[in-house]
Amino acid sequence: MKVKKFFTLEDVIPPTNKKEAEEFFLRLFGNKNPIVVEIGSGNGHFLVEYSMMNPHLNFIGTEILGGRARKFYSKIEKRNLQNIAVFKGDSRIFIWEFLYEEMVKEFIALFPDPWPKKRHHKHRLLKEGFIRMLTIRLQKGGYISIATDHEEYRDWIIEEFKKVDQLKPVYKEGYSSYPESYPSSLFLERFKEYGRKIYFMRYKKP
Ligand SMILES: C[S@@+](CC[C@H](N)C(=O)[O-])C[C@H]1O[C@@H](n2cnc3c(N)ncnc32)[C@H](O)[C@@H]1O
């Protein structure tokens, strides 16, 4: 049975082991190509472009807000793309419930909400526990890639990654500029308009 390329936790019973998970993604995409997961895709601007540039990879975008997830899916439908799907829901649930050990080639989080107020830091996504979760799901040689315009969140993220020994920073300084190989995202466009500096961090699981 084929799986629809827009799904939520209510539509699909998550796989209960790695073999079932591999079968699920085989049904979803029709092939066993490597999987890339985006965390907080918004309207899918970035991932739709990126999936067209990389037909040899399979992409799953996760977005918690229904309106944004549906706009994202309509882009996929309009272009009849086969190598990209949307999970509408919390990316942490998707990553833990649908994926198993070493199944992901790359995690990408572009402009995760910075929650600038100190009392809201607890809502930040890229903290140690979540990074450990991503590391378990990541293949050897896989990457976690993050962009932010928020200097304090950048430094906070760098400190959280330092707590996870299995990952190595790709950039000596901890960050670089937004990669040329990446298409733009809605928030990148917005921040560029405001003249904000963009920081890009990447970590590898050796
Ligand atoms: C600042 S926006 C960036 C959107 C997009 N990545 C871009 O660059 O244009 C952050 C997005 O993450 C989504 N988000 C926040 N927490 C999430 C979670 N736990 N799971 C999935 N999406 C989440 C928000 O709804 C929002 O669309």
PDBQT file of the ligand as one rigid body, heavy atoms in Angstrom, charges set to zero:
ROOT
HETATM    1  C1  LIG A 301      11.400  30.576  12.206  1.00  0.00    +0.000 C 
HETATM    2  S1  LIG A 301      10.492  29.402  11.326  1.00  0.00    +0.000 S 
HETATM    3  C2  LIG A 301      11.610  28.923  10.013  1.00  0.00    +0.000 C 
HETATM    4  C3  LIG A 301      10.894  28.234   8.879  1.00  0.00    +0.000 C 
HETATM    5  C4  LIG A 301      11.786  27.775   7.707  1.00  0.00    +0.000 C 
HETATM    6  N1  LIG A 301      12.758  26.796   8.163  1.00  0.00    +0.000 N 
HETATM    7  C5  LIG A 301      12.458  28.931   7.044  1.00  0.00    +0.000 C 
HETATM    8  O1  LIG A 301      13.692  29.045   7.160  1.00  0.00    +0.000 OA
HETATM    9  O2  LIG A 301      11.775  29.726   6.375  1.00  0.00    +0.000 OA
HETATM   10  C6  LIG A 301      10.514  27.985  12.394  1.00  0.00    +0.000 C 
HETATM   11  C7  LIG A 301       9.522  26.936  12.007  1.00  0.00    +0.000 C 
HETATM   12  O3  LIG A 301       9.662  25.807  12.859  1.00  0.00    +0.000 OA
HETATM   13  C8  LIG A 301       8.385  25.305  13.184  1.00  0.00    +0.000 C 
HETATM   14  N2  LIG A 301       8.527  24.492  14.416  1.00  0.00    +0.000 N 
HETATM   15  C9  LIG A 301       8.796  24.947  15.662  1.00  0.00    +0.000 A 
HETATM   16  N3  LIG A 301       8.882  23.921  16.523  1.00  0.00    +0.000 NA
HETATM   17  C10 LIG A 301       8.677  22.785  15.813  1.00  0.00    +0.000 A 
HETATM   18  C11 LIG A 301       8.643  21.410  16.136  1.00  0.00    +0.000 A 
HETATM   19  N4  LIG A 301       8.855  20.981  17.388  1.00  0.00    +0.000 N 
HETATM   20  N5  LIG A 301       8.398  20.524  15.141  1.00  0.00    +0.000 NA
HETATM   21  C12 LIG A 301       8.161  20.936  13.876  1.00  0.00    +0.000 A 
HETATM   22  N6  LIG A 301       8.179  22.228  13.504  1.00  0.00    +0.000 NA
HETATM   23  C13 LIG A 301       8.443  23.156  14.455  1.00  0.00    +0.000 A 
HETATM   24  C14 LIG A 301       7.546  26.552  13.323  1.00  0.00    +0.000 C 
HETATM   25  O4  LIG A 301       6.174  26.286  13.230  1.00  0.00    +0.000 OA
HETATM   26  C15 LIG A 301       8.074  27.386  12.153  1.00  0.00    +0.000 C 
HETATM   27  O5  LIG A 301       7.373  27.148  10.958  1.00  0.00    +0.000 OA
ENDROOT
TORSDOF 0
